[in-house]
Amino acid sequence: MAELVLFNKPFQVLSQFTDEGISGGDSPRATLADYLRIPGIYPAGRLDYDSEGLLLLTSEGPLQHRIASPSLKMPKTYWVQVEGDITVDALKHLAAGVQLKDGLTRPAKATRITAPAVWPRVPPVRHRETVPTSWIELTITEGKNRQVRRMTAAVGFPTLRLIRYRIGDWSLEGLDSGAHRTVTVNLPASAKTTRRGKAAGARPGRNRRS
């Protein structure tokens, strides 16, 4: 058995425990240390500074690998507010695969949704009276750098707000922004007997840049 922490990361919080990017008189940015006081845990994957939503953390290397490894293709679902009234053609394009500079994205699931009942963002999304916005639910099975933002921009609908709602079987259900809960996960027998950093690869740094 392994413990997994589900954290609802707020906007403009680094998905690491320290801010290594500060220098001189710069003020440190908010980090996981401002919200979590659980020793020995590390993020399983990452979530950009300007994105919100589900971040998973654990002290177990095999579980971390199972969640974060690109080869295992664990699905991740995002709620995305985009600029403009998204079209059926754009949704079909997102689902079929979008050509980015680093390659064609894998097939995805893309549907239009009504605006979800989520917490207000601080600061709020820029609003223009003359430009409509719409929400989509996008499920992908890979993790290219800033992939969702680049995908929506490529089909003509820039991302305004990005919330990761689900990773595999775990979701944000019942979690307010900045809150967390801990669940117990069954690990396969082989994973239980594998020392951290062996089968799962090198132990990721606690201070990894976001």
Disulfide bonds with the S-S distance in Angstrom:
none
